[in-house]
Amino acid sequence: MAASDNDFFVIKALEDGVNVIGLTRGTDTRFHHSEKLDKNEVMIAQFTEHTSAVKVRGKAVIQTSHGEMTNDAE
């Protein structure tokens, strides 16, 4: 595993009901985990051998080693 494979990312909910959805690796991409965050809740996570992508639905700040972004979805 490369050092970047162990990077953590942080998601801070800016509103109630932000959904964080983990997607699987492999030939078929599937949802495998979901969390719901309320306003000001923070989730710290990392990609794993099972998780290749994360979908964030709702207003949130997302911090990674590549920078910070805000999902201003209405």
Secondary structure, 3 states (H helix, E strand, C coil): CCHHHHCEEEEEECCCCEEEEEEECCCCCCEEEEEEECCCCEEEEECCCCEEEEEEECCEEEEECCEEEEECCC
